[in-house]
């Protein structure tokens, strides 16, 4: 069975390409051309049966991902299905199952079966948890443990897999030689870094990369090249270790494309606002225009409880500067496992960032949405305003709580509503 990229290179417009073209208001041929060259990825595993495909990349609306999944402290998979539904209802285009609890396989299968949006996973989490249960330490993990997890998750229908292939001995030397404040904050990155340092061996995910591509090609899984050494604080941003890993990711992107395997490239992390644009442009250039997926970036380290806001600030500039896919950050980031309210708040904040970037990128549908809202406000049409709101639930709640049911204006201005006053005088001028 051919991948989306292989079909596109053979001149075939697939069902998935047609759906993406309709969603984005673009021609099917344009979608096919960009899938063929790798600047658009349609993450659609052949085994994810109820998926409504979406595209990520060049010329498309910026997509939003929500992370869900169990932890060792909260191993029950049932709440994660509720979070999945909350994320989709809030407008998420994807979810990632980051489960590390006792029921990783059950959680993943349930999430994929229930999800209409693309699902990503991180195979090294499963390999690590199973290795520790069996042997007591992650450093005892084998290449076979890693590749079994990759195959299991591909077979189950994961649409994209985050795999930390770019960490090599050369990258770790840069990490050690330069030094960092926060060292390694990526869980997957920490697992493979610890394994490499303890065993003094090369990263098997890099060394046997072609075998990963075999699996991805078989199930049409998009490989999301994880940035295991992404900066975890502003002081570590754009250092040698981050950039050396990025250079490897650029090489691995080309190797995947040679096989017809779709690729996304992951990026930072915590980045000062003034470095974001340069980071995005460098990433795009090094990775040959592949779709770029960022966590945040967070523009300050000092706002726990509000990191969905620090992330949205950075995410807007990142997407304006080239990022195609924003991973949400919730208010619980750095503090604990997010609950349903955190998931919703994280998705909405990131959707705001994505939409603001779509406007700046000149996408007609984004501009049309805002124009309709402006017209509804001009007409004091509250029903239309609520329907057009990015979060209609919260908008309706505020409208009901802050105003009487028959108020024409809002309680902010009351009888002195600027829109109403000027509208009345302009209407009189028109009648003269």
N, C-alpha and C positions, 0 to 999 in steps of 0.2 A: 504494500500500500504506500502511495507517494505522500510526501509532506505537502503542506500548503506552498512552501517555497518551490519544491520540485514541480508541482502542478503549474505554478505561475511561470516558471522558466520554460515550461513546455507549451505556453500559450493558453492554458486552461483556466477559465474563470470558474472557481468553485462556488458551491452554495454559500459557504462562509464569506467569501469575497463579496458576493452579491448582497448579503445581509449588511456587511460593514459599509458598503457603498451607499446603501439606502439610509442607514443610520446617519452617515456623515454628510449626505447630500453631494457626493462626489461620483464620478463615473466609475463603472466597474473596471474599465481598462486601466484607469489611473491606479486603482487599488492593486490590480494584478501586477502592474509594472513595479510598484514600490515593494510589494511582497517579494517579487523576483530578485530585486537588488538588496533586500534585507532592511530597508529603512522603515518598513511596516511589518509588525509581527501580529499574526492572528493566532492567539494561544487557544488551541482547540484540540485537545487529546481525542483520538478516535474512540476512546472508551468512556468519555464524558457525555452521556446520552441526552441529558436534558439541558445542555448548554445553549444559551443564546449568545452567539459569538460576538466579540468586540475586537476592534483593531487598536493597536498601540503604535504610535510613531508619526512619521513625517506628514504634516498637513492635517492631522486628525485632532479632534478635541482631546484635551488633556484628561487622562483617565486617573481614577482614584482607587487605591487598594486599602482594605481594612484587615488588620491582623487579628486573628482569633486563635483559640486553641487552649488545651489544658496545660496545667503546670503540675509539678510534683506536689505543690500545696493544695491545688484544686484539680484533682484528676477526673472528675465527673464530666463526661462528654455532653450530657444533656443541655447544660446552659450554653454551650458553644453553638448549638443549633439555633437557640433563641438569639444569640448575638449575630449569627449569620443572617437571620431574617431581619433583624434590626438594621444591620449594615446595608442590606439590599434595599429595604424600605427607605433608608436615608439617601440612597443614590450611589452606593459603591458599585464600581465596575468590576471589582475582583475582591476575593478574600484570600488570605494566606492562612493555612492551618499550621501553626507553630507549636503543636502539641508536644509536650515532654512528660505528660503524666503516665499513668499505668495503662491507659487504654489507647495508645497511639493509633494502632491499626483500626480499631472500631471508630474512633473519632474521625479519622480521615475518610473512611468509607461512608460514614453517615453524612459528613459535610459535603462530599462530592455528589452523593445521591440526591441531596436536598438542594444543591446550589444551581441556579440558572445562570450565574456569572462565573467567569473563569476562576479556577482554584489553583493556588500555588502552594508548594510544600518545600521543606528543607530536609532532604534525606539524612543528612548527618545527625540530626536530632534523634531520629529513630535508631540509627546505628549506634550512637553513643549510649542511649538509655539501655538498649538491649545488651551492649557490651558490659556496661557497669553491673547490670543485674547478673550477668553470667560470670564475670571475672573480677568485679570489684573496682576496676579502674579503666578510664577511657584510653589510656596509653596501650592497653592490650587489644585495641580494635585492629582488625585485619582489613586488608583490601577487600576480601570477600564479604565482610560485614557491610562495608560501605556500598559495594555494588549490588548486594542483595536488597538493601534499602532503596536504592535508586530504581531498580527494576520493579520492586513491589509497588512503589508509589506511582510509577509510570503505568503499570498494568491496571492499577485501581482507577486511573482516569485523571490524575493531576495534569493540569494544562501547562503549567510551567514549574520547573524545579530550580530553586536557588542552590547552586553548587559552588563551593569555594575553591575553584580550580587555579586561581591566580596567585595563591600564596606558594612561594617556592623558597628554597634555602637562600637565594639571593635577596629576596624580599625580607626574610627574617633577619638577615645580616644588616640590612638597612635599618630595620626596626631597632635592633640591639645597639648598633653603632651610634645612631642619632639620639635614641632615648625619647621617651614620651612621658607625659603626665599621667595619662589614663591607659597606656599600653594597648590592650585589645579589648574592645567592648562588644564586638559581635560574638554571639554565642557559638555559631558555627565556626567563626574564625578562631575563637579561643580553643575549641575542641581540636581542630587540625593543627593549630600552632603548638599546643601542648604536646600532642602526639609526635610532631616532627622534632621538637626540641628534646623530648625524652628519648626517642628512638634514634635520633641523629640520621633520619632518612628523608628522602624527598617526598613531597606531597603526592600520594598515589592518585589523587584526583587530577593532578597535572600530568603525572607520569603515564597514566593509562587513559588519557583524555579520549582517545579514539574509541575506547570501549563504551564510554559514556555516550558518545555520539551514536554508536550502534543502537543503544536503547532508545535514545531520543528520536532517531529516525524511524524506528519500528513503530512507535506509538504517536508520532508527530507531536512530541513534547517540545515546547520551547525551553531552551536552556537559558536561565537567568544567571549570568556570571556574577556571583556574589562578591562584594567588596569586604572581605573578611577583616581588613585592616582599616576600615573607615574610621575617621577621627571621632572619638567619643567626647571630646571637649574642644573648645575653640583653639586652645593652645597647640593642639596636635594637627590642626587642619593643614592640608597641602604640604605635608612633609615627604621625605624621600620614600618612606615605606608605602604610603598611599599611592604615590605616583609610580613607583616601581611595580606595584601590583596592577595598576591601571595599564601599564605598558604590556604586561602579560595578558591582560584581558583583551587588549586590542589584537594581539596575536591569535588568541583562542577564538575570537570572533571570526576572523578570516578562515580559520580551520573548520569551524562549524559550517560556515556558508559554503565552503568547498564540497561539503557533504549534503548540502541542501537542508540543513537543520536551522531552524529559526533561533534567533538570539535576542535577548535583552541584556543590557549592561547596567549593573547597579552602582550607585554612587553615594556619597556621604549625605547625612551624618551631621555633625556639628561643624558649622562653617561661619566665620564672620561675614556679615552682610556684604562687605566690600570685596570678598574673595569669591562670592557665589558665581557671578557671571563668568569669571575666568575658569573656574572649576568646570562649569557646564561646557564651555567652548572647547576646553582641552579634552574633556571626555568624548565629546562628539567627534573631534578630529582624530584622536587616537583610535577610536572604535569605529571609524569609517561610517558614521551616520546611523549606527544601529540604535534602536529605541533605547532611551535612557530612563532608568527607574531610580528615583531618589527617596531616601528616608528623611523627610523634612525638606531641606536641611534646617536645623535649629540654629537660630541666630544669636542666642545667648544661653549660658549655662545656669542662670540663676532664677529660673521661673518655674520650679516644680509646682504642679497643680494648674499651670497655665501653658504647658508645653504644646497644646494644640494650637495656641495662638502664636508662640514663637516659631512653630513649624509652618504655619500658614503664611507668616511673613516671609520666611525663607523660600517656601514652596512657590509662591507667586513669582519671585524673581528667577528662581531656578527654571520654571516652566517658560517664562518669557525668554530666557537665555538658551533654551534648547532641551530641557527635560520634557519627557513625554508622558510620564507615569509617576504619580505622587503617592507614596505610602503614607497613610495617615499616622499622626501621633495623637494620642489621647491625653486628657488631663491627668491620667494616672501614670503616664510615662515617668520612669525613674522612681516611682513610689509603690507600684503594686499592679496585680493583674487587673485589667479594665473590666468593669461591669457593663451592663447593657446601656446605661446612660452615658458612660464614658465612650463606648463604641459610637453611639449616635452623635455625640458632640464632636468626636474626632473626625467622623466622616463629613459632617456638615462643614466644619472649619476647613477641611481640605478641599471640599467641593467649591467653597468660596474662592480659595486660592486658585484652583484649576479654572474656574469660570473667569476670574479676573485676568488670568493669563490668556485665555481664549480671546477675550476682548482685545487685549494688547496685541495678540498675534493676528488680529483682523478677521477672525472667523465670522462670516455673515450671520449664522444662527445665534451666536453669542450676542452680537449687537442687536439683533431683532428681539431677543428676549428682554433686554434692558429697555429698549424703546417701548415695548408693550407695557412694561411696568410704569414707565414715565407717563404714558398716555392714561393709564388707569389712575395714577395719582392725580393727574391734571383734572380728571373727571370725578374725583372723589368716589371712585368705584371700588368699594372695599372688597366685594366678592371677587372681583378680578385681581385685586392686589394680593389677596390671600392665595388664590389659585396660582398666581405667577411667582410667589415667594419660593425661594430655594428650600426653605423649611416651612411649609404651610402650617404644620402643627403648632410650632412655636409662635408664628405670626398670628394665628387665630387666637391662641391663648392670651397673648398680650392685648390684642384688640378687645377681647371680651372682658379682660380684667381691668383695663384702664379706661373704658368708655361705657356710656350708656348705650343700650341697643339701638336707640333712634338717633344718636349723634351723627350728624352729617360730616363734621370735621373730627379731628382727634383731640384729645384732652390736653395735648401739649400747647396748642394755641387757642382752642375753644372758639369763642366768637370772633377772635382776631386771626383766623386762618388766612395766611398770605395767599394761598392758592385760590381760596374762595373769593376774597376781596378783589384781587386783581382780575380774576376771571369775570366777575360781575361788571367791573368798569370797562373791561375790554369788550364785553358783549354789548354794552350800551354804545360804545364807540362804533361798533359795526353797524348798529341800527340807525345811526345818524346819516 
